[in-house]
Amino acid sequence: MLKWLRFLGVATSIIMLIVIIMGALVTNTGSAQGCGHHWPLCYGQVVPDLNSDHTWIEFSHRAVTGIAGILIVILAVWSWILYSKVSWVKFLCIGTIFFVVLQAVLGGLAVIWPQSSFILALHFGISLISFATVLLLTLIIYEQSKWKAVIAPPLSKGFRVNLVLCFIYLYIVIYSGAFVRHTDSSLGCLDFPLCNGQLIPPLLSRAGFQYTHRLLAGVLVIWLIINFIHAFRYYRNSGWVYWLTLLSILITLCQAASGVMVIFTRMQLSFLLLHSFFVTLLFGALSFLLMFAIRKTKAL
């Protein structure tokens, strides 16, 4: 049975990743109103006539989100029953259900009533948190049922604080990127590394929104490189810390490259989806580091 629980955790993590990418597909194809202003039904029907690409995309996203919600509830209840006394489990079980419901509600409200760009951008951030809670719960399930060891690298207090701040900053960068997309500012700058031939464009403009996101992302890249150098010097024997800091840099570079290609290809859909895919992976990697930074060393 524990083998099936681990499989459920992995499967739920994957389907949550798919939900996020499908959400990006909805946004980037303009399919948010593919079911009209109806939610949770689609044009008042359980299964609508799928005679429109926008309807098909929006309805598929809702269906997969529903499946993900069912799997999350099963995973959370099962984990609670078996491991409720384990640190983080109760918190993550509640979090997985809360955030997937919040994600669905925000999506539904965006369909029924027009929402501001600030709220629409928040929807993507909530989706990432929902994905991360499932991912971390799955890690604990593996620790308890297979590895029989809690991953708690002996990190210095300073590096722990640094990882927490880095994670918070990542969320700010992600929100700024979602805000750029929901204000139709993805092509505010039509070139790179300059912005419409300018070093610094007017900040209170579509170009300024994208320029600000670029600056924030650039600082993040530098921060992640510093993290890796520190991990390489002091934590090479802590495999998880070393490899996750290295992986975070590689993912960020891929994400940055896809972002540049979004500009050069004038928002080709494949690069837009890749951009969302890489940022989700980065959020997952830094979620692991966040857990290692704030959990206490404790043997099974």
Backbone as CSV, one residue per row, in Angstrom:
resi,resn,N_x,N_y,N_z,CA_x,CA_y,CA_z,C_x,C_y,C_z
1,MET,0.817,-1.210,0.000,0.000,0.000,0.000,0.853,1.265,0.000
2,LEU,1.995,1.226,0.677,2.863,2.399,0.698,3.428,2.696,-0.682
3,LYS,3.651,1.634,-1.443,4.120,1.826,-2.815,3.084,2.596,-3.624
4,TRP,1.818,2.283,-3.419,0.756,2.974,-4.137,0.620,4.421,-3.652
5,LEU,0.881,4.658,-2.389,0.844,6.028,-1.872,1.948,6.864,-2.515
6,ARG,3.133,6.273,-2.639,4.230,7.002,-3.296,3.884,7.274,-4.754
7,PHE,3.304,6.290,-5.408,2.901,6.473,-6.809,1.862,7.583,-6.921
8,LEU,0.920,7.622,-5.983,-0.108,8.667,-5.992,0.516,10.043,-5.821
9,GLY,1.512,10.138,-4.938,2.179,11.417,-4.736,2.866,11.913,-5.992
10,VAL,3.583,11.014,-6.665,4.273,11.388,-7.902,3.263,11.754,-8.986
11,ALA,2.217,10.940,-9.128,1.199,11.185,-10.153,0.488,12.516,-9.911
12,THR,0.184,12.814,-8.649,-0.499,14.070,-8.331,0.405,15.262,-8.597
13,SER,1.692,15.120,-8.298,2.646,16.202,-8.592,2.704,16.472,-10.090
14,ILE,2.728,15.405,-10.877,2.796,15.558,-12.338,1.528,16.205,-12.875
15,ILE,0.373,15.763,-12.373,-0.874,16.325,-12.891,-1.032,17.785,-12.471
16,MET,-0.475,18.153,-11.308,-0.505,19.568,-10.920,0.379,20.401,-11.840
17,LEU,1.497,19.837,-12.269,2.342,20.516,-13.253,1.574,20.714,-14.552
18,ILE,0.833,19.691,-14.962,0.029,19.777,-16.185,-1.051,20.844,-16.035
19,VAL,-1.673,20.903,-14.856,-2.704,21.919,-14.607,-2.136,23.322,-14.810
20,ILE,-0.934,23.557,-14.298,-0.316,24.881,-14.423,-0.025,25.206,-15.880
21,ILE,0.513,24.238,-16.617,0.819,24.469,-18.032,-0.466,24.691,-18.818
22,MET,-1.513,23.945,-18.492,-2.790,24.136,-19.176,-3.391,25.501,-18.836
23,GLY,-3.181,25.953,-17.603,-3.620,27.298,-17.242,-2.899,28.350,-18.070
24,ALA,-1.593,28.139,-18.281,-0.827,29.053,-19.130,-1.336,29.001,-20.573
25,LEU,-1.740,27.804,-21.008,-2.301,27.658,-22.353,-3.601,28.457,-22.481
26,VAL,-4.444,28.380,-21.446,-5.697,29.146,-21.449,-5.408,30.638,-21.573
27,THR,-4.471,31.125,-20.751,-4.148,32.549,-20.758,-3.562,32.993,-22.081
28,ASN,-2.616,32.207,-22.596,-1.872,32.641,-23.776,-2.595,32.401,-25.097
29,THR,-3.714,31.686,-25.049,-4.532,31.532,-26.263,-5.807,32.356,-26.173
30,GLY,-5.943,33.118,-25.090,-7.147,33.935,-24.927,-8.400,33.109,-24.753
31,SER,-8.271,31.963,-24.067,-9.401,31.041,-23.929,-10.100,31.136,-22.578
32,ALA,-9.802,32.171,-21.808,-10.389,32.283,-20.467,-11.911,32.335,-20.505
33,GLN,-12.457,32.863,-21.605,-13.919,32.920,-21.761,-14.416,31.823,-22.689
34,GLY,-13.670,30.739,-22.768,-14.068,29.629,-23.636,-15.346,28.949,-23.195
35,CYS,-15.720,29.147,-21.935,-16.997,28.629,-21.425,-17.944,29.768,-21.081
36,GLY,-17.715,30.921,-21.683,-18.527,32.077,-21.374,-18.261,32.550,-19.956
37,HIS,-19.289,33.074,-19.316,-19.165,33.523,-17.932,-19.759,32.511,-16.965
38,HIS,-19.739,31.233,-17.377,-20.307,30.171,-16.559,-19.194,29.412,-15.828
39,TRP,-19.439,29.140,-14.536,-18.514,28.345,-13.739,-19.268,27.790,-12.537
40,PRO,-19.120,26.514,-12.174,-18.176,25.531,-12.732,-18.648,24.853,-14.013
41,LEU,-19.930,25.044,-14.377,-20.403,24.480,-15.634,-19.845,25.280,-16.798
42,CYS,-19.936,24.720,-17.979,-19.420,25.364,-19.187,-20.602,25.636,-20.107
43,TYR,-20.956,26.919,-20.236,-22.172,27.309,-20.956,-23.404,26.611,-20.384
44,GLY,-23.396,26.423,-19.051,-24.521,25.811,-18.374,-24.606,24.309,-18.531
45,GLN,-23.582,23.686,-19.115,-23.597,22.247,-19.362,-22.425,21.582,-18.653
46,VAL,-22.642,20.309,-18.259,-21.544,19.528,-17.681,-20.493,19.263,-18.748
47,VAL,-20.934,18.832,-19.919,-20.048,18.634,-21.076,-20.607,19.456,-22.228
48,PRO,-19.972,20.568,-22.571,-20.507,21.447,-23.621,-20.181,20.930,-25.017
49,ASP,-20.723,21.582,-26.013,-20.344,21.301,-27.396,-18.942,21.856,-27.639
50,LEU,-18.026,20.965,-27.908,-16.624,21.381,-28.060,-16.342,21.749,-29.514
51,ASN,-17.091,22.721,-30.009,-16.958,23.120,-31.410,-16.071,24.348,-31.582
52,SER,-15.427,24.751,-30.500,-14.524,25.897,-30.542,-13.222,25.529,-29.857
53,ASP,-12.111,25.974,-30.428,-10.811,25.698,-29.797,-10.748,26.291,-28.397
54,HIS,-11.286,27.490,-28.229,-11.248,28.141,-26.920,-12.070,27.357,-25.896
55,THR,-13.228,26.854,-26.331,-14.061,26.056,-25.427,-13.349,24.768,-25.048
56,TRP,-12.737,24.123,-26.025,-12.016,22.876,-25.771,-10.877,23.103,-24.777
57,ILE,-10.126,24.162,-24.961,-8.979,24.439,-24.082,-9.441,24.742,-22.660
58,GLU,-10.444,25.608,-22.532,-10.923,25.980,-21.191,-11.589,24.797,-20.496
59,PHE,-12.398,24.052,-21.214,-13.083,22.910,-20.605,-12.078,21.832,-20.186
60,SER,-11.074,21.578,-21.022,-10.048,20.584,-20.689,-9.283,20.992,-19.439
61,HIS,-8.986,22.282,-19.342,-8.278,22.778,-18.154,-9.109,22.554,-16.901
62,ARG,-10.387,22.846,-16.978,-11.268,22.638,-15.824,-11.355,21.155,-15.463
63,ALA,-11.455,20.307,-16.482,-11.584,18.870,-16.224,-10.335,18.323,-15.542
64,VAL,-9.163,18.700,-16.045,-7.914,18.214,-15.459,-7.741,18.775,-14.043
65,THR,-8.134,20.034,-13.840,-8.074,20.614,-12.497,-8.969,19.846,-11.536
66,GLY,-10.141,19.428,-12.011,-11.038,18.634,-11.175,-10.436,17.296,-10.794
67,ILE,-9.795,16.647,-11.765,-9.128,15.371,-11.481,-8.001,15.584,-10.469
68,ALA,-7.247,16.658,-10.658,-6.158,16.964,-9.726,-6.710,17.187,-8.319
69,GLY,-7.842,17.871,-8.221,-8.438,18.118,-6.917,-8.824,16.834,-6.204
70,ILE,-9.394,15.888,-6.953,-9.771,14.593,-6.363,-8.536,13.844,-5.873
71,LEU,-7.481,13.817,-6.689,-6.250,13.127,-6.306,-5.616,13.778,-5.078
72,ILE,-5.680,15.102,-5.012,-5.100,15.808,-3.876,-5.832,15.455,-2.584
73,VAL,-7.139,15.401,-2.636,-7.909,15.045,-1.439,-7.549,13.630,-0.984
74,ILE,-7.474,12.688,-1.916,-7.108,11.306,-1.565,-5.704,11.264,-0.960
75,LEU,-4.757,11.970,-1.597,-3.381,11.995,-1.109,-3.301,12.595,0.292
76,ALA,-4.013,13.700,0.502,-3.962,14.381,1.792,-4.573,13.518,2.900
77,VAL,-5.725,12.926,2.645,-6.395,12.098,3.662,-5.557,10.869,3.975
78,TRP,-5.048,10.214,2.967,-4.231,9.011,3.144,-2.968,9.335,3.950
79,SER,-2.307,10.449,3.586,-1.083,10.844,4.284,-1.376,11.210,5.736
80,TRP,-2.497,11.878,5.967,-2.884,12.262,7.326,-3.091,11.021,8.194
81,ILE,-3.753,10.031,7.636,-4.024,8.799,8.380,-2.727,8.095,8.783
82,LEU,-1.774,8.037,7.868,-0.546,7.290,8.119,0.513,8.090,8.865
83,TYR,0.610,9.397,8.564,1.760,10.161,9.048,1.375,11.467,9.738
84,SER,0.241,11.507,10.383,-0.208,12.759,11.002,0.736,13.243,12.104
85,LYS,1.502,12.340,12.701,2.417,12.725,13.772,3.773,13.207,13.252
86,VAL,3.977,13.101,11.948,5.243,13.534,11.349,5.193,15.040,11.101
87,SER,6.292,15.718,11.408,6.371,17.168,11.202,6.044,17.527,9.751
88,TRP,5.321,18.612,9.576,4.939,19.174,8.294,3.732,18.485,7.655
89,VAL,3.437,17.240,8.025,2.415,16.500,7.287,1.044,17.152,7.421
90,LYS,0.626,17.469,8.649,-0.684,18.091,8.827,-0.763,19.418,8.080
91,PHE,0.297,20.212,8.207,0.347,21.509,7.535,0.219,21.349,6.017
92,LEU,0.966,20.400,5.447,0.944,20.202,4.004,-0.370,19.584,3.532
93,CYS,-0.932,18.684,4.327,-2.220,18.082,3.943,-3.306,19.148,3.855
94,ILE,-3.343,20.024,4.866,-4.317,21.112,4.842,-3.999,22.078,3.703
95,GLY,-2.706,22.355,3.525,-2.292,23.295,2.489,-2.619,22.821,1.087
96,THR,-2.418,21.531,0.821,-2.695,21.015,-0.524,-4.160,21.214,-0.896
97,ILE,-5.049,20.920,0.046,-6.489,21.063,-0.224,-6.878,22.538,-0.294
98,PHE,-6.385,23.330,0.665,-6.749,24.750,0.710,-6.337,25.475,-0.574
99,PHE,-5.104,25.263,-1.005,-4.610,26.038,-2.139,-5.202,25.578,-3.471
100,VAL,-5.507,24.290,-3.605,-6.127,23.865,-4.858,-7.559,24.391,-4.941
101,VAL,-8.253,24.466,-3.783,-9.597,25.060,-3.764,-9.519,26.558,-4.050
102,LEU,-8.549,27.230,-3.403,-8.382,28.669,-3.626,-8.054,28.956,-5.083
103,GLN,-7.201,28.138,-5.670,-6.842,28.286,-7.074,-8.089,28.173,-7.956
104,ALA,-8.913,27.169,-7.688,-10.121,26.963,-8.486,-11.104,28.117,-8.304
105,VAL,-11.258,28.589,-7.067,-12.188,29.682,-6.800,-11.742,30.963,-7.500
106,LEU,-10.438,31.276,-7.417,-9.927,32.470,-8.100,-10.142,32.368,-9.602
107,GLY,-9.918,31.164,-10.148,-10.159,30.964,-11.571,-11.627,31.151,-11.916
108,GLY,-12.511,30.626,-11.046,-13.936,30.771,-11.278,-14.389,32.217,-11.198
109,LEU,-13.877,32.955,-10.220,-14.242,34.361,-10.088,-13.778,35.172,-11.292
110,ALA,-12.609,34.799,-11.828,-12.102,35.503,-13.010,-13.005,35.277,-14.220
111,VAL,-13.668,34.121,-14.261,-14.582,33.821,-15.356,-15.904,34.565,-15.180
112,ILE,-16.424,34.562,-13.958,-17.746,35.134,-13.709,-17.725,36.658,-13.707
113,TRP,-16.721,37.239,-13.030,-16.622,38.691,-12.943,-15.244,39.137,-13.427
114,PRO,-15.172,40.241,-14.134,-13.872,40.773,-14.563,-12.988,41.046,-13.341
115,GLN,-11.726,40.649,-13.437,-10.790,40.834,-12.330,-9.660,41.769,-12.768
116,SER,-9.054,42.422,-11.799,-7.918,43.285,-12.097,-6.697,42.445,-12.441
117,SER,-5.731,43.070,-13.062,-4.488,42.381,-13.429,-3.762,41.871,-12.189
118,PHE,-3.903,42.581,-11.066,-3.249,42.162,-9.823,-3.807,40.817,-9.349
119,ILE,-5.128,40.657,-9.416,-5.756,39.417,-8.971,-5.465,38.285,-9.944
120,LEU,-5.513,38.567,-11.237,-5.235,37.538,-12.236,-3.808,37.020,-12.096
121,ALA,-2.876,37.906,-11.806,-1.485,37.487,-11.616,-1.347,36.621,-10.372
122,LEU,-2.139,36.915,-9.352,-2.093,36.145,-8.113,-2.527,34.698,-8.338
123,HIS,-3.421,34.478,-9.283,-3.922,33.132,-9.568,-2.780,32.192,-9.932
124,PHE,-1.841,32.658,-10.741,-0.702,31.820,-11.130,0.169,31.506,-9.915
125,GLY,0.380,32.490,-9.059,1.190,32.262,-7.864,0.565,31.248,-6.924
126,ILE,-0.751,31.290,-6.778,-1.450,30.315,-5.932,-1.321,28.916,-6.524
127,SER,-1.381,28.820,-7.844,-1.216,27.516,-8.506,0.152,26.921,-8.203
128,LEU,1.173,27.755,-8.190,2.522,27.271,-7.888,2.631,26.792,-6.447
129,ILE,2.004,27.503,-5.525,2.026,27.067,-4.127,1.319,25.728,-3.983
130,SER,0.209,25.564,-4.679,-0.515,24.293,-4.649,0.366,23.156,-5.155
131,PHE,1.090,23.405,-6.238,2.014,22.413,-6.783,3.111,22.081,-5.776
132,ALA,3.654,23.108,-5.129,4.763,22.906,-4.196,4.330,22.095,-2.978
133,THR,3.122,22.339,-2.459,2.673,21.593,-1.286,2.540,20.101,-1.603
134,VAL,2.040,19.790,-2.788,1.940,18.381,-3.190,3.330,17.770,-3.325
135,LEU,4.251,18.527,-3.910,5.611,18.044,-4.118,6.298,17.751,-2.785
136,LEU,6.158,18.648,-1.831,6.809,18.470,-0.534,6.172,17.332,0.262
137,LEU,4.865,17.193,0.143,4.193,16.080,0.819,4.681,14.754,0.248
138,THR,4.876,14.716,-1.050,5.393,13.503,-1.693,6.801,13.183,-1.204
139,LEU,7.624,14.216,-1.029,8.982,14.011,-0.506,8.932,13.371,0.882
140,ILE,8.051,13.876,1.749,7.942,13.323,3.098,7.462,11.879,3.058
141,ILE,6.546,11.580,2.162,6.073,10.197,2.016,7.234,9.277,1.657
142,TYR,8.109,9.712,0.764,9.283,8.905,0.407,10.234,8.775,1.590
143,GLU,10.416,9.869,2.336,11.290,9.807,3.505,10.795,8.771,4.508
144,GLN,9.501,8.777,4.750,8.937,7.924,5.788,8.782,6.469,5.354
145,SER,8.426,6.257,4.110,8.060,4.900,3.681,9.157,4.156,2.936
146,LYS,10.117,4.877,2.380,11.133,4.195,1.575,12.550,4.471,2.046
147,TRP,12.905,5.751,2.197,14.277,6.076,2.531,14.565,5.893,4.032
148,LYS,13.536,5.961,4.858,13.682,5.830,6.307,14.688,6.827,6.862
149,ALA,14.663,8.031,6.332,15.567,9.087,6.791,14.976,10.442,6.435
150,VAL,15.102,11.382,7.363,14.642,12.748,7.127,15.788,13.552,6.526
151,ILE,15.515,14.230,5.424,16.547,15.040,4.778,16.607,16.391,5.481
152,ALA,17.640,16.600,6.266,17.809,17.851,7.009,19.286,18.206,7.031
153,PRO,19.813,18.746,5.942,21.246,19.074,5.865,21.640,20.064,6.962
154,PRO,22.848,19.916,7.514,23.324,20.813,8.589,23.746,22.169,8.027
155,LEU,22.791,23.010,7.722,23.068,24.315,7.126,23.323,25.362,8.208
156,SER,24.152,26.324,7.878,24.399,27.424,8.811,23.153,28.302,8.899
157,LYS,23.027,29.029,9.994,21.861,29.889,10.189,21.774,30.946,9.097
158,GLY,22.920,31.501,8.732,22.932,32.529,7.691,22.439,32.001,6.352
159,PHE,22.864,30.793,5.994,22.456,30.219,4.711,20.985,29.834,4.740
160,ARG,20.503,29.414,5.912,19.074,29.107,6.040,18.233,30.360,5.773
161,VAL,18.615,31.452,6.425,17.893,32.717,6.227,17.973,33.136,4.761
162,ASN,19.141,32.967,4.171,19.334,33.313,2.769,18.377,32.528,1.867
163,LEU,18.206,31.230,2.114,17.327,30.405,1.283,15.871,30.817,1.436
164,VAL,15.476,31.177,2.656,14.104,31.647,2.880,13.854,32.946,2.122
165,LEU,14.783,33.890,2.223,14.641,35.171,1.529,14.656,34.974,0.017
166,CYS,15.486,34.046,-0.452,15.571,33.773,-1.885,14.238,33.242,-2.407
167,PHE,13.601,32.393,-1.614,12.311,31.832,-2.022,11.251,32.934,-2.095
168,ILE,11.238,33.813,-1.096,10.281,34.924,-1.091,10.518,35.825,-2.302
169,TYR,11.783,36.075,-2.588,12.120,36.932,-3.734,11.697,36.257,-5.044
170,LEU,11.877,34.946,-5.135,11.433,34.217,-6.331,9.943,34.439,-6.558
171,TYR,9.158,34.393,-5.483,7.717,34.588,-5.624,7.403,35.985,-6.166
172,ILE,8.155,36.977,-5.723,7.981,38.341,-6.221,8.294,38.404,-7.715
173,VAL,9.387,37.754,-8.122,9.756,37.737,-9.541,8.667,37.052,-10.370
174,ILE,8.173,35.927,-9.865,7.121,35.198,-10.586,5.867,36.056,-10.698
175,TYR,5.500,36.727,-9.612,4.316,37.584,-9.656,4.502,38.703,-10.671
176,SER,5.692,39.273,-10.720,5.938,40.353,-11.686,5.796,39.847,-13.113
177,GLY,6.253,38.600,-13.356,6.100,38.025,-14.695,4.647,37.779,-15.049
178,ALA,3.870,37.278,-14.068,2.440,37.060,-14.311,1.731,38.392,-14.532
179,PHE,2.148,39.417,-13.807,1.549,40.736,-13.982,1.843,41.272,-15.383
180,VAL,3.054,41.058,-15.854,3.411,41.467,-17.214,2.483,40.811,-18.223
181,ARG,2.240,39.513,-18.042,1.396,38.793,-18.992,-0.043,39.289,-18.946
182,HIS,-0.561,39.525,-17.749,-1.971,39.900,-17.620,-2.226,41.379,-17.887
183,THR,-1.187,42.152,-18.085,-1.351,43.536,-18.531,-0.972,43.674,-19.996
184,ASP,-0.850,42.510,-20.680,-0.481,42.492,-22.107,0.814,43.254,-22.363
185,SER,1.777,43.069,-21.443,3.051,43.774,-21.560,4.191,42.862,-22.015
186,SER,3.857,41.649,-22.438,4.907,40.703,-22.828,5.755,41.224,-23.974
187,LEU,5.141,42.034,-24.834,5.895,42.646,-25.933,6.035,44.151,-25.710
188,GLY,6.057,44.547,-24.446,6.308,45.954,-24.154,7.692,46.366,-24.626
189,CYS,8.652,45.426,-24.504,9.992,45.618,-25.060,10.129,44.673,-26.248
190,LEU,10.452,45.226,-27.393,10.510,44.419,-28.609,11.916,43.967,-28.953
191,ASP,12.871,44.246,-28.077,14.233,43.771,-28.312,14.847,43.367,-26.974
192,PHE,16.070,42.825,-27.056,16.779,42.367,-25.868,18.275,42.423,-26.155
193,PRO,19.109,42.895,-25.241,18.842,43.253,-23.838,18.279,44.655,-23.644
194,LEU,18.348,45.521,-24.680,17.739,46.838,-24.540,16.224,46.706,-24.599
195,CYS,15.548,47.780,-24.280,14.085,47.793,-24.325,13.657,48.879,-25.309
196,ASN,13.280,48.438,-26.499,12.905,49.361,-27.575,14.020,50.364,-27.849
197,GLY,15.257,49.824,-27.808,16.420,50.654,-28.075,16.846,51.532,-26.919
198,GLN,16.153,51.426,-25.792,16.466,52.267,-24.634,17.096,51.428,-23.532
199,LEU,17.979,52.048,-22.776,18.562,51.369,-21.631,17.555,51.310,-20.488
200,ILE,16.817,52.398,-20.297,15.778,52.454,-19.270,14.534,53.101,-19.886
201,PRO,13.482,52.343,-20.110,12.255,52.908,-20.687,11.414,53.582,-19.602
202,PRO,10.355,54.297,-19.975,9.424,54.840,-18.959,8.855,53.703,-18.120
203,LEU,8.985,53.804,-16.816,8.645,52.680,-15.948,7.139,52.444,-15.842
204,LEU,6.338,53.519,-15.889,4.887,53.361,-15.797,4.292,53.189,-17.192
205,SER,4.688,52.079,-17.809,4.224,51.757,-19.162,4.367,50.263,-19.358
206,ARG,3.818,49.734,-20.456,3.953,48.307,-20.749,5.427,47.933,-20.850
207,ALA,6.217,48.793,-21.484,7.655,48.542,-21.578,8.295,48.566,-20.197
208,GLY,7.843,49.489,-19.352,8.397,49.592,-18.009,8.087,48.382,-17.149
209,PHE,6.885,47.816,-17.315,6.528,46.610,-16.565,7.455,45.454,-16.934
210,GLN,7.667,45.280,-18.243,8.544,44.183,-18.661,9.988,44.443,-18.258
211,TYR,10.411,45.695,-18.359,11.773,46.054,-17.970,12.010,45.758,-16.489
212,THR,11.035,46.096,-15.646,11.145,45.824,-14.211,11.255,44.324,-13.957
213,HIS,10.453,43.547,-14.674,10.521,42.087,-14.538,11.903,41.577,-14.938
214,ARG,12.464,42.134,-15.981,13.814,41.728,-16.409,14.837,42.014,-15.316
215,LEU,14.757,43.191,-14.727,15.706,43.541,-13.667,15.581,42.591,-12.481
216,LEU,14.351,42.331,-12.065,14.131,41.427,-10.946,14.663,40.031,-11.259
217,ALA,14.427,39.564,-12.485,14.896,38.239,-12.886,16.423,38.194,-12.932
218,GLY,17.036,39.285,-13.375,18.492,39.339,-13.415,19.104,39.232,-12.032
219,VAL,18.505,39.918,-11.065,18.982,39.822,-9.677,18.824,38.390,-9.169
220,LEU,17.724,37.744,-9.547,17.502,36.359,-9.115,18.594,35.436,-9.652
221,VAL,18.963,35.607,-10.910,20.022,34.775,-11.498,21.321,34.937,-10.702
222,ILE,21.679,36.174,-10.409,22.906,36.431,-9.642,22.808,35.794,-8.260
223,TRP,21.659,35.918,-7.633,21.442,35.355,-6.293,21.602,33.834,-6.322
224,LEU,21.021,33.194,-7.328,21.108,31.736,-7.420,22.537,31.276,-7.690
225,ILE,23.275,32.045,-8.461,24.682,31.710,-8.711,25.483,31.791,-7.412
226,ILE,25.220,32.835,-6.625,25.904,32.974,-5.330,25.555,31.796,-4.420
227,ASN,24.279,31.395,-4.430,23.868,30.233,-3.622,24.638,28.984,-4.020
228,PHE,24.787,28.783,-5.323,25.493,27.594,-5.788,26.971,27.642,-5.391
229,ILE,27.603,28.797,-5.533,29.008,28.923,-5.153,29.187,28.605,-3.669
230,HIS,28.259,29.108,-2.854,28.332,28.828,-1.415,28.125,27.334,-1.147
231,ALA,27.147,26.737,-1.836,26.898,25.300,-1.649,28.082,24.475,-2.117
232,PHE,28.715,24.917,-3.199,29.885,24.198,-3.725,31.041,24.253,-2.732
233,ARG,31.196,25.351,-2.056,32.303,25.514,-1.113,32.066,24.772,0.197
234,TYR,30.823,24.803,0.687,30.582,24.320,2.052,29.674,23.094,2.154
235,TYR,28.913,22.797,1.095,27.923,21.725,1.229,27.983,20.703,0.103
236,ARG,29.198,20.498,-0.416,29.322,19.513,-1.500,28.957,18.113,-1.036
237,ASN,29.122,17.847,0.247,28.763,16.521,0.763,27.268,16.384,1.041
238,SER,26.553,17.506,1.041,25.095,17.473,1.194,24.484,17.472,-0.204
239,GLY,24.349,16.291,-0.759,23.962,16.153,-2.160,22.730,16.941,-2.553
240,TRP,21.704,16.919,-1.698,20.467,17.611,-2.043,20.693,19.109,-2.223
241,VAL,21.414,19.728,-1.306,21.645,21.171,-1.373,22.496,21.514,-2.588
242,TYR,23.563,20.758,-2.781,24.472,21.028,-3.895,23.759,20.901,-5.239
243,TRP,23.054,19.800,-5.437,22.427,19.565,-6.737,21.219,20.449,-6.978
244,LEU,20.486,20.768,-5.921,19.323,21.648,-6.111,19.747,23.075,-6.424
245,THR,20.825,23.554,-5.809,21.307,24.896,-6.146,21.833,24.933,-7.574
246,LEU,22.500,23.857,-8.002,22.962,23.789,-9.387,21.784,23.693,-10.348
247,LEU,20.814,22.853,-10.003,19.641,22.687,-10.852,18.863,23.986,-10.981
248,SER,18.788,24.742,-9.896,18.043,26.006,-9.937,18.659,26.977,-10.938
249,ILE,19.992,26.990,-11.036,20.648,27.867,-12.010,20.334,27.406,-13.433
250,LEU,20.450,26.116,-13.685,20.210,25.593,-15.032,18.767,25.860,-15.469
251,ILE,17.821,25.648,-14.548,16.413,25.903,-14.883,16.192,27.386,-15.159
252,THR,16.805,28.246,-14.332,16.635,29.689,-14.509,17.191,30.149,-15.848
253,LEU,18.316,29.600,-16.259,18.884,29.961,-17.558,17.963,29.518,-18.695
254,CYS,17.381,28.336,-18.549,16.415,27.863,-19.562,15.184,28.762,-19.577
255,GLN,14.745,29.160,-18.398,13.595,30.040,-18.302,13.896,31.392,-18.962
256,ALA,15.078,31.931,-18.677,15.465,33.212,-19.270,15.548,33.106,-20.787
257,ALA,16.117,31.998,-21.274,16.229,31.803,-22.727,14.849,31.730,-23.373
258,SER,13.925,31.032,-22.725,12.571,30.949,-23.280,11.894,32.315,-23.259
259,GLY,12.182,33.118,-22.214,11.626,34.467,-22.158,12.143,35.351,-23.276
260,VAL,13.437,35.237,-23.572,14.014,36.006,-24.680,13.394,35.567,-26.003
261,MET,13.192,34.254,-26.161,12.592,33.750,-27.401,11.139,34.176,-27.546
262,VAL,10.447,34.380,-26.421,9.083,34.915,-26.488,9.092,36.261,-27.198
263,ILE,10.106,37.070,-26.897,10.215,38.393,-27.524,10.593,38.265,-28.994
264,PHE,11.629,37.485,-29.283,12.126,37.383,-30.653,11.129,36.714,-31.597
265,THR,10.318,35.780,-31.061,9.334,35.098,-31.912,7.976,35.777,-31.848
266,ARG,7.924,36.921,-31.155,6.667,37.668,-30.996,5.579,36.798,-30.384
267,MET,5.947,36.183,-29.238,5.015,35.420,-28.391,4.542,34.120,-29.041
268,GLN,5.472,33.366,-29.586,5.116,32.033,-30.084,4.670,31.177,-28.908
269,LEU,3.593,30.448,-29.083,2.954,29.730,-27.978,3.889,28.733,-27.301
270,SER,4.693,28.016,-28.083,5.559,26.993,-27.500,6.536,27.595,-26.499
271,PHE,7.067,28.770,-26.783,8.014,29.406,-25.862,7.285,29.994,-24.648
272,LEU,6.063,30.453,-24.831,5.278,30.925,-23.699,5.026,29.791,-22.705
273,LEU,4.694,28.628,-23.238,4.439,27.472,-22.366,5.722,26.976,-21.719
274,LEU,6.816,26.991,-22.464,8.105,26.598,-21.887,8.490,27.535,-20.740
275,HIS,8.198,28.812,-20.905,8.510,29.778,-19.860,7.766,29.427,-18.573
276,SER,6.501,29.069,-18.693,5.721,28.666,-17.521,6.215,27.342,-16.949
277,PHE,6.614,26.428,-17.826,7.103,25.121,-17.397,8.371,25.263,-16.560
278,PHE,9.316,26.050,-17.036,10.585,26.192,-16.322,10.413,26.928,-14.992
279,VAL,9.535,27.927,-14.965,9.348,28.647,-13.698,8.685,27.742,-12.663
280,THR,7.839,26.818,-13.119,7.219,25.868,-12.191,8.264,24.916,-11.625
281,LEU,9.152,24.423,-12.470,10.237,23.562,-11.996,11.138,24.304,-11.011
282,LEU,11.434,25.563,-11.305,12.283,26.357,-10.413,11.604,26.537,-9.057
283,PHE,10.319,26.803,-9.070,9.581,26.964,-7.825,9.617,25.673,-7.010
284,GLY,9.506,24.544,-7.697,9.584,23.261,-7.010,10.954,23.027,-6.389
285,ALA,12.018,23.322,-7.147,13.375,23.116,-6.643,13.646,23.981,-5.412
286,LEU,13.240,25.258,-5.471,13.485,26.136,-4.328,12.546,25.820,-3.165
287,SER,11.413,25.172,-3.443,10.535,24.725,-2.356,11.234,23.657,-1.521
288,PHE,11.940,22.748,-2.193,12.723,21.751,-1.477,13.764,22.422,-0.589
289,LEU,14.485,23.388,-1.154,15.511,24.081,-0.377,14.895,24.848,0.790
290,LEU,13.707,25.401,0.574,13.021,26.102,1.654,12.709,25.149,2.809
291,MET,12.228,23.963,2.477,11.938,22.978,3.522,13.200,22.615,4.285
292,PHE,14.301,22.382,3.564,15.546,22.006,4.228,16.045,23.150,5.105
293,ALA,15.728,24.390,4.717,16.218,25.537,5.460,15.494,25.744,6.770
294,ILE,14.207,25.373,6.843,13.441,25.711,8.044,13.013,24.507,8.877
295,ARG,13.232,23.284,8.360,12.879,22.130,9.175,13.994,21.828,10.164
296,LYS,13.658,21.183,11.248,14.637,20.816,12.251,15.205,19.438,11.953
297,THR,16.467,19.253,12.286,17.088,17.941,12.110,16.428,16.951,13.073
298,LYS,15.893,15.897,12.494,15.170,14.925,13.325,15.231,13.554,12.676
299,ALA,15.737,12.590,13.406,15.819,11.229,12.865,14.475,10.524,12.979
300,LEU,14.264,9.523,12.122,13.031,8.741,12.205,13.016,7.880,13.453
